[in-house]
Amino acid sequence: MDFPVYSGNGAPASTMTTGAQNGFGVVEDDENLPIFAIERVQLQFQITSLVAMAVSNNILYMAIGSGKILRIDLNNPQDIDDVELPKLKSPGTGTIKNIFLDPTGSHLLVTTSTSENFYLHARSPRAKQLSRLKGNQITSVAWNPTEPSSSTKEILIGTSDGKIIETYIEPSDEYFKREERFSRLAWKAADGYAIDGLFVEFIPGKPDMRRLLVSTGGRLWHWVAKIIRHAPGDYSPTFTKFFDDESAAIHKDFSPAARSILSISPDDNSELASEERTFAWLNESGIFYGKLYLTPANAEVGNMIFKDSKLLPESKLPSNSSSINSIALTKYHILILRANEILAVNLLDGSIVFEEQLSYNENIICITSDVKSSTFWIYSSESIYEITVLDEERDIWKIYLQQKSFDNALRFAKTEKQRDAVAIANGEFLIKNESYFEAANVLGKSSKAFESVAITFMELKRMDALRRYLVIKINGYKPTATMQRTMLASWIVELFMEKLNSLEDSFATKEFERNNAPLEKIIDEKDERQDLFEKPRKIKKEKNSVEDELNEVKNEFHEFVSRHKSDLDQKTTYDIIASHGREEELLFYSNEINDYAYALRYWVNLEKWPEALQVLRKHSDPDIYYKYSTVFLVNVPKETVDTWMRVPDLIPRKLIPAILSYGLTVKPGKDQNHAIRYLNYVINKLKSKDAAVHNTLISIYASDPSSDEQPLLEYLQQHDLQRCYDTDFALRLCIKHERVQSCIFIYSSMGLYEEAVNLALKHDNTELASVVADRPGEDTVLRKKLWLRVAKKVISQEHGIKSAIEFLKRCELLKIEDLLPFFPNFVVIDDFKEEICAALEEYSRSIDNLRKDMDESAKTAENIKADIESLASRFSIVEPGERCYICCYPLLARQFYVFPCQHSFHGDCLISKVTETGNSRVKRKITELQMDTEKGIISDELDAMIASECILCGPKMIESIDEPFIDEKDSKSSAEWAL
């Protein structure tokens, strides 16, 4: 048999040829193009008696009148399987009546005119007879919704005599083994009409529930009930009790007729797909179709489905002498076959979108569809046609738009132009229905003329909707459209201000009416007690609603300003808000655009210092701090200083005018001087060396009305070693404000001890004067001079001579004879006789010590003289065989030196050794002296240099204890000592 060549979905391009040249091979974006096209499938073999055809999952089965089944994989159409039914070879054994293919294309059931039934698996080369189903002519099959491929699992089979049989078919290679695991009668129609259609599906979220749709000659049944689930390996029926609950069975009746076809929409995996399938049932009255709702998961869903379903009477179709003989469902259309005429009716509005007449020379048998691949086919006894879906969703948005279903229309609108049309129509519809705010949301995203929409809202006095429309519109402009965005933003601000004023007026009016209304008007005469409580509650509710709306609009304004502050012109916005007297909004706007100067001026003028400080803290410009330093420090000193201390970039020198002004307002003894706290922070924490800062702090300390000098003294003592202040300035201030102790300290730090002592004595402060008198330290002359002044003052003040003498004992430089001139003439010696005696005794001891020292010195001189005389006669004996301690040669061979320690050396050996161990200066000097000796110049200096000490036991040898015995350069000796 020749290979067929398939033209349609799924076939490789190399095997495709187009039959009828309709020009629709390429789908163009043109609304005038048809939604469907019919293409004839070109086969390279002749079909003379095609009885039935089924397509699923791109697997096509053809039943030939001769009893053959042709199986073609449309993905590989050159491969054809030819299967013969064994019992149909002989004449008179019957013919193939119909075939039924599962959605996976794996299982095929064949029924014959003699009620013989066969099963063919996709991987099997031959068909098997179903003996348990013998005598039942199959008219419909409800395949298992799990869509198994190795077996059918539990399926329902409808027969020509009104029976529904549950069976389980599993292919087997054993000859005598039956294919059916079981076969059981599940239900039988009371009227005996054939079961023309069966469909089973899951109920989402309900694994034990199934929906069953059954069509007979004049009735459509709907069940939602439970099945019996079995463990794996248990091949028992599952629909045993499915039909027991009569309340689960819902039916729709029409006039009984032999014509009945049930069609279910194909699987839809597109983005716009719905989980709910569509059904269509051809009956005597026409086509009954609707959505298979999934909820509620009970029998009631059947009533809802039948209630919402529609009937398409055959009379509404174009007139034709032939009646409908077949239907098939696409996603959004019903394909109708009437003799040789094909119609496509839209499911949404019932309009006919496609109509085409096929050749009258052929007897078109039926329409069939591939529910998995969404392909549609027509076949006659001699030909096969494919109904190609070009762009089924193209006009769906228009239909939804005409039906005012704008959300669905928007879902199906593909182009920007279509979406815009939907938005405009939706907005106009909402305006007519007085849903102005929703209309603003929709029209703001459309291309409808801006002026038209704005004028419409203004004429209707719907300013809230207008404001919303402008907000959405401004978001639609690109950032580069500066002028448009600025104009819209300014207009929106104006609308916000009007709305806020209006709400506040309403709120104030209601408050006034509530506060001034007589109680009698609130109480209803009919139910006085009830209204006494209900009416005030109602008024409070109205008050809260206005207040809530006011807060909501304020929040909306804040959000708008935060988002669009870059679109607002600063001057224009200030003018708009100020013209409405909205101070709060002015401040918010100024904060948002970081115009803190405006907010600062505002709060300062109102003397709202916490708010003003809060704005000030947001500033990063130090000049603002300097500008407002005085007003803040005078009014809120503590908080101001805290703020200054958080800003490290401030220059303290520039804050001095504010500090001095603040000093005039501080009340002594009551207020803490926060300026001192800040200056101490700058000096101690920031380590400022600025003399102006230090001088200011000294000025505040010195001018303090309090007589306590301790803070000033502590500061002066702390900075005594490193004075950053002007001492002359500090001294003048201390003198001016009579800070005596501080003056004395400054005099002392400047080294002016006499002035310091004089000042202390001037103010009768002998204790402080005595402390200053000890300052000169090692300058005993000055110390004694200062102490004499103190002594004079103390003696003149003290009433008791003894106490004066005790005080003056604190200085060891003062003697009794130094103090005698200061005592008055009338003082008797008895008052300080003890001191005079003690002084005389001290002098006596000093004389004795001097005499003793003189005696010891004379004795030492005599000893030295004796040693010098003994040196002249000192000698050393050299033995004849004595050798030089350096070269070990006889000592008497040449000039030599002998030391008191009895070590002896040749002169040249000693010179070489001293030169070797001495420094460069010694070497150079020895060399010069040797040259002088060679010239005949005799010098004792050479002897002094080389013979000053013994080189073996003298001090130099002891000092060289840390030097190594072996020279590092002597590698041979070093190797011998290596460990």
GIKA-V342361 format. One record per pair of residues at least 4 apart in sequence whose C-alpha atoms are under 7 Angstrom apart, sorted by the first residue. I is the first residue (numbers start at 0). J is the second residue. If there is no record, write none. Layout:
# GIKA-V342361
i={I:I}
j={J:J}
This chain:
# GIKA-V342361
i={0:1:1:2:2:3:3:3:3:3:4:4:4:4:4:4:5:5:5:5:5:5:6:6:6:6:6:6:7:9:9:10:10:10:10:10:11:11:18:18:18:18:19:19:23:26:33:34:34:34:34:35:35:35:35:35:36:36:36:37:37:37:37:38:38:38:39:39:39:40:40:40:46:46:47:47:48:48:48:48:49:49:49:49:49:49:49:50:50:50:50:50:51:51:51:51:52:52:52:52:53:53:53:53:53:53:53:54:54:54:54:54:55:55:55:55:55:55:55:55:55:56:56:56:56:56:56:57:57:57:57:58:58:58:58:59:59:59:59:60:60:60:60:61:61:61:62:62:62:62:63:63:64:64:66:66:66:66:66:66:67:67:67:67:68:68:68:69:69:69:69:70:70:70:71:71:71:71:72:72:82:82:84:86:87:87:87:93:93:93:94:94:95:95:95:96:96:96:97:97:97:98:98:98:98:99:99:99:99:100:100:100:100:101:101:101:101:102:102:102:103:103:105:105:105:106:106:106:106:107:107:107:108:108:108:109:109:109:110:110:110:110:110:110:111:111:114:114:114:114:115:115:116:116:116:116:117:117:117:117:118:118:118:118:119:119:119:119:120:129:129:129:131:135:136:136:137:137:137:137:138:138:138:138:138:139:139:139:139:139:139:139:140:140:140:140:141:141:141:141:141:141:142:142:142:143:143:143:143:144:144:144:147:150:150:150:151:151:151:152:152:153:153:153:154:154:154:155:155:155:155:156:156:156:157:157:157:157:157:158:158:158:158:159:159:160:160:160:161:161:161:161:161:161:162:162:162:162:163:163:163:163:164:164:164:164:165:165:165:165:165:166:166:166:166:167:167:167:167:168:168:168:169:169:170:171:180:185:185:186:188:192:192:193:193:194:194:194:195:195:195:195:195:196:196:196:196:197:197:197:198:198:198:199:199:199:199:200:200:200:201:201:201:202:202:202:202:202:207:207:207:208:208:208:208:209:209:209:209:210:210:210:211:211:211:212:212:212:213:213:213:214:214:214:214:215:215:216:216:216:216:216:217:217:217:217:217:217:218:218:218:218:219:219:219:220:220:220:220:221:221:221:221:222:222:222:222:223:223:223:224:224:225:226:226:226:226:227:227:228:229:247:248:249:249:251:253:254:254:256:258:258:259:259:259:260:260:261:261:261:262:262:262:262:262:262:263:263:263:263:264:264:264:264:264:264:265:265:265:265:265:266:266:267:268:275:275:275:275:276:276:277:277:277:278:278:278:278:279:279:279:279:280:280:280:281:281:281:282:284:285:285:285:285:286:286:286:287:287:287:287:288:288:288:289:289:289:289:290:290:291:292:292:294:295:295:296:299:300:301:302:303:304:321:321:322:323:323:323:324:324:325:325:325:325:326:326:326:326:326:327:327:327:327:327:327:328:328:328:329:331:331:332:332:332:332:333:333:333:333:334:334:334:334:335:335:335:336:336:336:336:337:338:339:339:339:339:339:340:340:340:341:341:341:342:342:342:342:343:343:343:343:344:344:344:344:345:345:345:345:348:361:362:362:363:363:364:364:365:365:366:366:366:367:367:367:368:368:368:368:369:369:369:375:375:376:376:376:377:377:377:378:378:378:379:394:395:395:396:396:396:396:396:397:397:398:399:399:399:399:399:400:400:400:400:404:405:405:405:406:407:408:408:409:409:412:412:413:414:415:416:417:418:419:419:419:420:421:422:422:422:422:423:423:423:423:424:425:426:426:426:426:427:428:429:429:429:429:429:430:430:430:434:435:435:436:436:437:438:439:439:439:439:439:440:440:440:441:442:443:443:443:444:444:448:449:450:451:452:453:453:454:455:456:456:456:456:456:457:457:461:462:463:464:465:466:466:466:467:468:469:469:469:470:471:472:473:473:476:476:480:481:482:483:484:484:485:485:485:485:486:487:488:488:488:489:489:489:490:491:492:493:493:494:495:495:496:496:496:497:498:499:499:500:501:502:502:502:503:504:505:506:506:506:506:507:508:509:510:511:512:518:521:521:522:522:522:523:523:526:527:529:530:532:533:534:535:536:537:538:539:540:541:542:543:544:545:546:547:548:549:550:551:552:553:554:555:556:557:558:559:560:560:561:563:564:567:568:569:570:571:572:573:573:574:575:576:576:576:577:581:582:583:584:585:586:586:587:588:589:589:589:589:589:590:590:595:595:595:596:597:598:598:599:599:599:599:600:601:602:602:602:602:602:603:603:603:607:608:609:610:611:612:613:616:621:621:622:623:624:625:625:627:628:628:628:629:629:629:630:631:631:631:632:632:632:632:633:635:636:636:637:637:638:639:640:640:640:641:642:651:651:652:652:654:655:656:657:658:658:659:661:665:665:666:667:672:673:674:675:675:676:677:678:678:678:679:680:680:681:681:681:682:682:688:689:689:690:690:690:690:691:692:693:693:693:694:694:694:695:696:697:697:697:698:698:699:700:700:701:701:701:701:701:702:708:708:709:710:711:712:712:713:714:715:718:719:725:726:727:728:729:730:730:730:731:732:733:733:733:733:734:734:738:739:740:741:742:743:743:743:743:744:745:746:746:746:746:746:747:747:747:747:751:752:752:753:753:754:755:755:756:756:756:756:757:758:759:759:759:759:759:760:760:760:764:765:765:765:766:767:768:768:769:769:769:770:772:772:772:773:775:775:778:779:780:781:782:783:783:783:784:785:786:787:788:789:790:790:791:791:792:793:793:794:794:794:797:799:800:800:801:801:802:803:804:813:814:815:815:815:822:828:831:832:833:834:835:836:837:838:839:840:841:842:843:844:845:846:847:848:849:850:851:852:853:854:855:856:857:858:859:860:861:862:863:864:865:866:869:877:880:881:881:882:882:882:882:883:883:883:883:883:883:883:884:884:884:885:885:890:890:893:894:894:895:895:895:895:896:896:896:896:897:897:897:897:898:898:898:904:904:905:906:907:908:909:909:910:910:911:912:913:913:914:914:917:917:918:919:920:921:922:923:924:925:925:926:927:928:928:929:930:931:931:932:932:939:940:941:942:943:948:949:950:950:951:952:953:954:955:956:965:965:967:969:970:971:972:973}
j={44:43:44:43:77:42:43:44:76:77:14:15:41:42:43:76:10:14:15:40:41:76:10:15:16:17:40:41:385:73:74:14:15:73:74:75:15:74:38:39:40:41:38:39:36:389:353:388:389:390:391:353:386:387:388:389:386:387:388:384:385:386:387:384:385:386:383:384:385:383:384:385:381:382:380:381:63:64:380:381:61:62:63:64:379:380:381:62:63:64:95:380:61:62:97:98:60:61:62:98:59:60:61:98:99:100:367:58:59:60:368:369:59:100:101:102:103:104:369:370:371:102:103:104:369:371:372:72:73:74:372:71:72:73:104:70:71:72:73:68:69:70:71:68:69:70:67:68:69:95:67:68:94:95:83:84:87:88:94:95:81:82:83:84:81:82:83:79:80:81:82:79:80:81:76:78:79:80:76:78:124:125:126:92:92:93:94:111:112:113:111:112:110:111:112:110:111:112:109:110:111:107:108:109:110:107:108:109:140:104:106:107:108:105:106:107:142:146:370:371:146:148:120:121:148:119:120:121:151:118:119:120:117:118:119:116:117:118:114:115:116:117:136:137:115:116:133:134:135:136:133:134:128:129:132:133:126:127:128:129:126:127:128:129:123:125:126:127:170:133:178:179:182:158:158:159:156:157:158:159:157:158:159:194:195:156:157:158:194:195:196:197:155:156:157:197:154:155:156:197:198:199:154:155:199:151:152:153:154:199:200:201:151:168:169:170:167:168:169:167:168:165:166:167:165:166:167:163:164:165:166:163:164:165:161:162:163:164:194:162:163:193:194:193:194:191:192:193:187:188:191:192:193:194:186:187:188:194:184:185:186:187:182:183:184:185:182:183:184:185:236:179:181:182:183:179:180:181:182:178:179:180:178:179:178:178:234:238:239:242:192:215:216:215:216:213:214:215:214:215:259:260:261:213:214:260:261:212:213:214:211:212:213:209:210:211:212:209:210:211:208:209:210:208:209:210:293:296:225:226:228:223:224:225:226:223:224:225:226:222:223:224:221:222:223:220:221:222:219:220:221:218:219:220:261:219:259:255:256:257:258:259:252:253:254:255:256:282:250:251:252:253:250:251:252:248:249:250:251:248:249:250:301:247:248:249:298:247:297:298:241:247:241:237:238:240:241:237:238:237:233:298:298:301:302:305:284:283:284:283:282:283:280:281:282:280:281:279:280:281:278:279:280:326:327:328:277:278:279:328:276:277:278:328:329:330:329:330:370:371:373:370:371:272:272:290:291:292:293:290:291:289:290:291:288:289:290:291:286:287:288:289:286:287:288:285:286:287:286:312:310:311:312:313:310:311:312:308:309:310:311:308:309:310:304:307:308:309:304:308:304:300:304:300:299:300:300:303:304:305:306:307:308:337:338:337:335:336:337:336:337:335:336:365:366:333:334:335:336:366:333:334:335:366:367:368:332:333:334:333:345:346:343:344:345:346:343:344:345:346:341:342:343:344:341:342:343:340:341:342:366:341:363:356:357:358:359:363:355:356:357:354:355:356:351:353:354:355:351:352:353:354:349:350:351:352:349:350:351:352:398:379:379:380:378:379:378:379:377:378:376:377:378:375:376:377:373:374:375:376:373:374:375:385:386:384:385:386:383:384:385:382:383:384:383:398:399:411:400:408:409:411:412:401:408:402:403:404:405:407:408:404:405:408:421:408:409:421:425:410:411:412:421:418:421:417:418:417:418:419:420:421:422:423:445:446:424:425:426:441:442:445:427:442:445:447:428:429:430:438:441:442:431:432:433:434:435:437:438:434:435:438:438:439:464:440:464:441:442:443:464:465:467:468:467:468:471:445:447:468:471:472:471:472:452:453:454:455:456:457:465:458:459:460:461:462:464:465:461:462:465:466:467:468:469:470:491:494:471:472:473:487:491:474:475:476:484:487:480:484:484:485:486:487:488:566:489:566:567:568:490:491:492:566:567:493:567:572:494:495:496:497:575:498:499:556:500:576:579:501:502:503:549:504:505:506:545:549:507:508:509:510:542:545:546:511:512:513:514:515:516:522:531:534:527:530:531:527:530:530:531:533:534:536:537:538:539:540:541:542:543:544:545:546:547:548:549:550:551:552:553:554:555:556:557:558:559:560:561:562:563:564:588:591:567:592:572:572:573:574:575:576:577:585:578:579:580:581:585:581:585:586:587:588:589:590:598:591:592:593:594:595:597:598:594:595:599:614:618:600:601:602:614:603:611:614:615:604:605:606:607:608:610:611:607:608:611:611:612:613:614:615:616:617:642:625:649:626:627:628:653:654:631:632:654:657:633:657:660:634:635:636:639:636:639:657:661:661:639:640:673:641:673:642:643:644:673:677:645:646:655:692:691:692:658:659:660:661:662:674:663:665:670:672:670:704:676:677:678:679:696:680:681:682:692:696:683:684:685:685:686:687:686:687:723:693:723:694:723:724:725:695:696:697:723:724:698:724:725:699:700:701:711:729:702:732:703:710:711:711:732:733:736:738:736:712:738:713:714:715:716:741:717:718:719:722:748:729:730:731:732:733:734:742:745:735:736:737:738:741:742:738:742:742:743:744:745:746:747:755:758:759:748:749:750:751:752:754:755:751:752:755:771:755:756:771:757:785:758:759:771:760:768:771:772:761:762:763:764:765:767:768:764:765:768:768:769:789:793:770:771:772:789:773:786:789:774:782:785:786:782:781:782:782:783:784:785:786:787:812:813:788:789:790:791:792:793:794:807:795:821:796:797:803:803:821:822:803:803:804:830:805:831:806:807:808:817:818:819:835:838:826:832:835:836:837:838:839:840:841:842:843:844:845:846:847:848:849:850:851:852:853:854:855:856:857:858:859:860:861:862:863:864:865:866:867:868:869:870:873:881:889:889:890:887:888:889:890:887:888:889:890:903:904:905:902:903:904:904:908:895:905:905:905:906:903:904:905:906:903:904:905:906:901:902:903:904:902:903:949:908:909:909:910:911:912:913:945:914:945:915:916:917:945:921:922:921:922:922:923:924:925:926:927:928:929:941:930:931:932:941:933:934:935:936:936:937:943:944:945:946:947:953:953:955:956:956:956:957:958:959:960:972:973:973:973:974:975:976:977}
